[in-house]
Amino acid sequence: MPNQPTIPDLKMRITGLRWEKADSLLPAPLNPNQHPETEHEVLREVMDKFGFAGAMLVWERPDKKLELLDGHLRKEEVGDLKVPVLVTDFTEAEARAFVAVVNEVARFSRRDHAMLKQAEEVLRAIAPNLLEMMNLTEPSSYREIIELKPPPTIIWCLLAIPFAKYPEAQAHVAALEAIADITVQTTRTQEATDGVQS
């Protein structure tokens, strides 16, 4: 479990909670996230089933206007509905940087497919339309992250070894494979195989 920051180490940036009309909140000018119609459809289905259940996040500009940090898609859907808004004391520079990274953090998460299977059963019981739209247990290219181990300190490469020398090279490969934390991949052409066997 990650170390939890103590209160003195963690700067609280929320200065208040307000109720504001969603369409009065200004969009972030450098928001990298674009929302296709499919995402709108899924959000409409979620809100139809569960209602509005999350606060918007904003910063208060010097002109006292509120600019979104998080919640752009919901703003587009609910129009002039009054929604809960968490106000931060971010500077303009902090606001720009925060918008750039706030949604990117989730990309580092990994899916527990066994747990998703259980969630799928719950969703099937209360919101089958959402289940069909979201395909929870299907691999999703933008969420799946492949873990790569860092290469060993020394990387051995055996390149362009003549097929006549293959038995000798094979002995070297076997020796390398015996070294901990080193994985050796070899490619043997048919020509080389035939040369060894003949």
N, C-alpha and C positions, 0 to 999 in steps of 0.2 A: 504494500500500500504506500503511495507516495507520501512524503512528509507534508504535513499540513502546516501552512504558514501561521505563525502566531499573530494575534491582533496587532501588536506594534509593527510587524513586518508588512501587514496588508493594508494598503491605503484604500479606504472606502470612498468611492467616487459618486455614489448616489446621493443627491441632495434633497430629493423630494419625489412625491407621487402626486400627479395631477390627472384630471379627467379633461381630455381635449378631443375636439373633432378630428378624426383621422385625416381628413382632407386638408386640414390646416397645417399639418406637419410637412416640412419641406424635405424632399428627397436628397440623399447625399449626392453631391455632384460627381464623386469618383467611385460610385458603387460598381464593383466589377461583376456583380451577379445579375444576370438577365433571367427573366422568368417566362418560359414558354407557356403556351396555352394549356398544355397538359398539367403543368404544375398548378395553374389557376384552378383547373377542374378538380384536382385532388384536394386542394385547400377548401374549395367550396363544399365538397363532400364532408371533409373533416369538421368544418364549422356547422354544417347542417346537422351533423350527428352529435357533436360535443359542445357547440356554441363557441363563444370567444373566451379563451381561457389562458391568455398570456398578455403581459404588459409590453408596450412598445418601449424602445430604448432611444433616448434623444440626448442632444447636448443643446444648451442655450447659447445662442450666438450673441455677440455684443449688441445687436439690434433687438434683442429679446425674443427673436423668433426661434422656434424649436425645429431642429434639423435631425432627421432620422439617423440613428446608428444601426438599428436592427428593427425590422418590421415592414420593409417596403412592400412585400407581397400582400400582407394583411391590409395595409393602407389602401392599396389598389382595389381590394375587394369590398371594404366596408364603407367607403365614401365618407359621408358626413356623420357617421355614427360616433358618439362619444366613447372613447376607449381609455383604459388606464395607461398612463405614460410615466415611465421612470426617467427622471431628469438627472443628468450627470454634470460634473463641473469640468469636463474636458476642455482643453484649449482646441483651437481649430486644427493645429498640427496633430494633436492626439486623436481627434475625431477622424481625420483623414486616414491615419494609420490604422485605427481600430476597425473601421469599415473594411479595410483591405484584408484584414486577417480574421475577423470574427467568425465567418463561415468556413474558413479554411481549416480551423482546428479539427472539425469533425472528420476531415479526410484522413486523419491519422488513426481513427477508430477501426476496430476489427469486429466483424460480425460473429456472434456466437450462434451458429446455425441450429443447434439443438434448442436454444432458448427461443430463437425466432420461430421454430416449429410450434412451440407451445403458444407463443403469442398469436400465431396464425389461427390456432384453434379458438382462442378467445375472440379474435376479430371476426372469425367466421360466424360466431354466435350472435354478435351484436351489430356488426357492420359489414355484411358480406360484400356490399358494393365496393367498399374501400379495399377489402382483401383482393378483389379482382383487379382493381386499378393499380395497386402498389406492388403486387408480386413479392412479398417480403422475403420469401426463401429463395428467390431466383438470384443468382450472382449479378451484381450491379457493377459495371465497369468503373464507374466513378467513385465507388466506395471500397472495392476490393483493393487491398494493398499487399504487394508481394514482399515478404521479408527476405532480405539478402544479407548473408553473413559477410563481414568484411573479409577481404582476401588475406591470406597469410602474409607474414612479413616478407617472405621470399617466394616469388612466383616462378615456377620452373616451366619453361616452354620447350617442347620438342617439336620442331617444325621441319617439314620437307625431308624426312628421313627416308633414304632409298629403301625400296622394299627388300632388297637383298640383305640389308642390315637389320631387318625387323626383329629377328630373334634376339640380337644384341640389345636393341632398343627396349624390347619387352622386359629384359632383365633390369634395365635402369628404371622403367616404369614401376615394376614391382617393388624396387627399393624405395622409390618415392612414396608409394602408397603405404608403406610401412611407417612413415613419419606421421605423427599425430597432427591432426587439423589440416592436413593437405589432401585435397581431392584431385585426382588425376583423371582427366577425360582424354580418351584416345579415339582417333578415327582411323579405321583400317579400310583401305580401298580394296575392291575385289581383286585388282591387279596385284596388290601386295600379298593378299591371302593366297592367291594362286602361286605367286613366286615362292612363298614359304613352303607350300605343300608339294611343289614339283621337285 
